[in-house]
Amino acid sequence: MAISGPSSYIPTTNEFIAHWESVNADLGVGNEVTLAGGVGIADLTALRNSLQAQRDAVEGTLNGQEIASATIKQQKGSLIERFQQLAANVRALYGGQPFEAALPDQPGPSDAESKFLKPMVDALNLWTRINASGTPITLVDTYDDGDFSDAIDALRVEYITWTKAGSDLKIARAQRNKLQDEIYPILKQYRQIIPGKFAAGSVFIETLPRLSPLPGATPKAVNASGVWDAAEAKARLTWEASDNADLKEYQVRYTPGDDYDEDDEAVVATILPGSPLELLTDAGLTQPGASSSFKVYVIVNTGNEKGSATMVITRPVEE
């Protein structure tokens, strides 16, 4: 493995830790490899553990934000449906009268929070005025203005949840990046010190983990496709086999939401050559209406890699 982005830090660091353990065992007690500042294998292991926890935090906040986004979409869709029912009642009962003229324009499902909520609040106020005038309006399933008011309040709360998740995500990313910046120079210094501990040609020098890919061509991306499998309640991803003679493995990675971000990608699965070129996963898709973006990476033995085109899978709201 080699450092190709945030998702590669944990497996690369694990390779360094395993190598360091073997070196220390060979050198014997009291001769263990210690880097500048007294940094030893225990320090790198602790940083690795902290980084894993922080990567989990980033993934968790990303999922939390996507779940909130999916919930907002559902709530907006429901409010638009009730808005349309209310408008139909007002036009039928008060056509050509001031109440009809006071109907606000219907907002769109992609409108921002303030632009969406204002006409909904205006519609609620109009509904309340109509009810106070004599004949209350009740919609399908006995839905009334109180239910409409509660739905507007619930949407406000969900927007707060979504905004907080975005703020938490920024903090989690910054903390993750800080840990990566602490780990990298330790790995680099470890590579530099080992040739001074063993004679040329030693197996420990020959098997030193790499920090960057070896020189070589970037492999071709594979064609991949994905669909929502309702029977399995998971995304079904399939891809063509790579024809690269130096193929090491495939990795399926994802980020929650519709926009793939390589800085936040997480490894869903590693598939060895000869294995079925298919994966079922619900990564980021546990909530109805949620979306996740996936890529299949071809990784060759030099450490070079190439991702497929992005596949965006959305879990249906109703199944």
C-alpha positions in Angstrom: 0.0 0.0 0.0 1.1 3.6 -0.3 -0.4 7.0 0.7 -2.8 8.0 -2.1 -5.3 10.0 0.1 -7.0 9.9 3.5 -8.5 6.5 2.9 -5.0 4.9 2.5 -3.5 6.2 5.8 -4.8 3.4 8.0 -3.7 0.4 5.8 -0.4 2.0 5.0 0.3 2.7 8.7 -0.7 -0.9 9.6 2.0 -2.1 7.2 4.6 0.1 8.9 3.5 -1.1 12.3 3.8 -4.8 11.2 7.2 -4.2 9.7 8.4 -2.3 12.9 7.2 -5.2 15.1 9.3 -7.6 13.0 12.3 -5.4 13.1 12.1 -4.9 16.9 11.8 -8.7 17.3 14.9 -9.2 15.2 16.9 -6.5 17.0 16.0 -7.8 20.4 14.9 -6.2 23.7 16.7 -3.0 24.4 17.6 -2.4 20.8 14.2 -1.5 19.5 13.9 1.2 16.8 13.3 4.6 18.3 13.0 7.7 16.2 13.7 11.4 17.0 12.0 12.6 20.1 11.9 9.1 21.5 9.0 8.1 19.2 8.5 4.3 19.2 6.1 1.8 17.8 3.7 2.4 20.7 3.4 6.0 19.7 2.7 5.2 16.1 0.1 2.6 17.2 -1.6 5.1 19.4 -1.8 7.7 16.6 -3.1 5.0 14.2 -5.9 4.2 16.7 -6.7 7.9 17.1 -6.8 8.3 13.4 -9.2 5.4 13.0 -11.5 6.8 15.6 -11.4 10.2 13.8 -12.0 8.6 10.4 -15.1 6.9 12.0 -16.2 10.3 13.3 -15.9 11.9 9.8 -17.9 9.0 8.3 -20.5 9.3 11.1 -21.0 13.0 10.6 -21.2 12.6 6.9 -23.9 9.9 7.3 -25.6 12.1 9.9 -25.7 15.0 7.4 -27.0 12.8 4.6 -29.7 11.3 6.8 -30.8 14.8 7.8 -30.7 15.8 4.1 -32.9 12.8 3.2 -35.3 13.6 6.0 -35.5 17.3 4.8 -36.4 16.1 1.3 -39.2 13.9 2.6 -40.6 16.6 4.9 -40.5 19.2 2.0 -42.2 16.8 -0.3 -45.0 16.2 2.3 -45.4 19.9 2.9 -45.7 20.6 -0.8 -48.4 18.0 -1.1 -50.4 19.6 1.7 -49.8 23.0 0.3 -51.3 21.9 -3.0 -54.3 20.4 -1.2 -54.8 23.6 0.7 -54.5 25.7 -2.5 -57.1 23.5 -4.2 -59.6 24.0 -1.3 -59.0 27.8 -1.3 -59.5 28.1 -5.0 -62.7 26.0 -4.9 -64.2 27.7 -1.9 -63.0 31.3 -2.3 -62.3 31.7 -6.1 -62.0 35.3 -7.0 -62.0 36.5 -3.4 -59.3 38.0 -1.3 -58.4 34.6 0.3 -57.5 33.2 -3.1 -55.5 36.3 -4.0 -53.5 35.9 -0.7 -52.3 32.4 -1.7 -48.5 32.5 -1.9 -46.6 30.9 -4.7 -45.7 27.3 -4.1 -42.0 26.8 -3.3 -39.9 24.2 -5.1 -38.4 21.1 -3.4 -34.8 22.4 -4.1 -35.4 25.8 -2.6 -33.2 26.9 0.3 -34.5 26.9 3.8 -35.7 30.5 4.0 -37.1 30.6 0.5 -39.0 27.3 1.2 -40.3 28.1 4.7 -41.6 31.7 4.0 -44.5 30.7 1.6 -45.3 27.7 3.9 -45.7 30.1 6.9 -47.7 32.5 4.7 -50.0 29.6 3.7 -50.4 28.6 7.4 -51.4 32.1 8.3 -53.9 32.2 5.5 -55.3 28.9 6.6 -55.7 30.1 10.2 -57.5 33.3 9.0 -59.9 31.2 6.9 -60.6 28.9 9.8 -61.3 31.9 12.0 -63.7 33.3 9.4 -66.2 30.5 9.8 -65.7 27.3 7.9 -62.5 25.5 8.8 -60.6 23.7 6.0 -59.5 20.1 6.7 -57.5 18.2 4.1 -57.1 14.5 3.3 -56.9 12.2 6.3 -58.4 15.0 8.6 -55.1 16.9 8.3 -55.6 20.4 9.7 -53.7 23.7 10.2 -52.3 22.4 13.5 -50.7 19.4 11.6 -49.4 21.8 9.0 -47.9 24.0 11.7 -46.2 21.0 13.4 -44.8 19.9 10.0 -43.2 23.3 9.5 -41.7 23.3 13.0 -40.3 19.8 12.4 -38.7 20.9 9.2 -37.0 23.8 11.0 -35.6 21.4 13.6 -34.3 19.1 10.8 -32.5 22.0 9.2 -30.8 22.7 12.6 -29.7 19.1 12.7 -28.4 19.3 9.2 -26.5 22.6 9.9 -25.0 21.2 13.1 -23.8 18.0 11.3 -22.1 20.3 8.7 -20.3 22.1 11.5 -19.3 18.8 13.2 -18.0 17.6 9.9 -15.6 20.5 9.5 -14.2 19.9 12.9 -13.9 16.1 12.4 -12.1 16.7 9.1 -9.6 19.1 10.7 -8.9 16.7 13.5 -8.4 13.8 11.0 -6.0 15.9 8.9 -4.0 16.9 11.9 -3.5 13.3 12.9 -2.4 12.4 9.3 0.1 15.2 9.4 1.5 13.8 12.6 1.8 10.2 11.2 3.4 11.0 7.9 6.8 12.3 9.1 7.0 9.2 11.5 6.6 6.9 8.5 9.1 8.8 6.5 11.7 8.8 9.3 11.2 5.1 9.8 12.0 4.4 6.2 15.1 6.6 6.5 16.4 4.8 9.7 16.0 1.2 8.7 18.9 1.2 6.2 21.1 2.3 9.0 20.1 -0.7 11.1 20.7 -3.5 8.7 23.3 -4.5 6.0 22.5 -3.9 2.4 20.3 -6.6 0.9 18.6 -7.4 4.3 15.1 -8.6 4.1 14.0 -5.8 6.3 15.3 -3.2 3.8 13.9 -5.1 0.9 10.4 -5.2 2.5 10.2 -1.7 3.7 6.6 -0.4 3.2 6.3 2.4 0.7 5.0 5.9 1.3 4.3 6.7 -2.4 3.6 4.4 -5.3 6.5 3.0 -7.3 7.1 4.4 -10.8 4.7 3.0 -13.3 1.6 3.6 -15.3 -1.7 4.4 -13.8 -4.0 1.5 -14.5 -7.1 1.9 -16.6 -10.4 2.4 -14.8 -13.0 -0.4 -15.1 -16.5 0.1 -16.2 -18.8 -0.2 -13.2 -22.6 0.2 -12.6 -24.8 0.2 -9.6 -28.6 -0.1 -8.9 -30.8 -0.3 -5.8 -31.7 -3.9 -5.1 -35.1 -3.7 -3.4 -35.1 -7.4 -2.5 -31.8 -7.1 -0.7 -32.5 -3.6 0.5 -28.9 -2.7 -0.6 -27.0 -1.2 -3.5 -25.8 -3.8 -6.0 -22.5 -2.8 -7.6 -20.9 -4.7 -10.5 -17.9 -4.1 -12.6 -15.8 -5.5 -15.4 -12.5 -7.3 -14.8 -9.3 -5.3 -15.2 -7.0 -6.6 -17.9 -3.9 -5.3 -16.0 -1.3 -8.0 -15.6 0.0 -6.4 -12.4 -3.5 -6.3 -10.7 -3.3 -6.5 -6.9 -6.9 -5.9 -5.9 -10.1 -3.9 -6.3 -11.4 -1.5 -3.7 -15.0 -0.3 -3.5 -15.0 3.1 -1.8 -17.9 5.5 -1.1 -18.9 8.9 0.3 -22.4 9.7 1.6 -24.4 12.0 -0.6 -24.6 12.7 -4.4 -21.2 14.3 -4.7 -18.2 12.0 -4.5 -15.3 13.5 -2.4 -12.0 11.7 -2.5 -10.9 13.4 0.7 -13.8 11.8 2.6 -13.9 8.4 0.8 -14.1 5.3 2.9 -13.2 1.7 1.9 -16.3 -0.5 1.8 -14.6 -3.7 0.6 -11.4 -5.0 -0.8 -11.8 -7.7 -3.5 -9.0 -9.9 -4.7 -8.6 -10.9 -8.4 -10.6 -14.0 -9.2 -13.4 -13.1 -6.8 -16.9 -12.3 -8.0 -17.0 -8.8 -9.4 -20.1 -7.8 -7.4 -20.9 -6.2 -4.1 -24.0 -5.7 -2.1 -23.8 -2.8 0.4 -25.9 -0.5 2.4 -23.1 1.9 3.1 -24.7 5.3 3.7 -28.1 3.9 2.6 -29.7 2.9 5.8 -32.2 5.8 5.7 -35.1 5.9 3.1 -34.3 8.7 0.6 -30.5 8.7 1.4 -28.0 8.7 -1.4 -24.4 7.4 -1.6 -21.7 7.8 -4.2 -19.5 4.8 -5.0 -16.3 4.1 -7.1 -14.5 0.9 -7.9 -10.7 1.3 -7.8 -8.2 -0.8 -9.6 -5.0 -1.1 -7.6 -1.8 -2.6 -9.0 1.2 -3.9 -7.2 3.2 -0.6 -7.7 0.5 1.1 -5.5 -0.9 3.1 -8.5 -4.6 3.1 -8.7 -7.5 4.4 -10.7 -11.2 4.8 -9.8 -14.2 4.2 -11.9 -16.8 6.7 -12.8 -19.0 7.7 -9.9 -22.1 5.6 -9.2 -24.8 7.5 -7.3 -27.4 5.2 -5.6 -30.5 6.5 -3.8 -32.6 4.4 -1.5 -36.3 4.9 -2.4 -38.5 6.7 0.1 -41.1 4.0 -0.3 -40.4 0.4 -1.1 
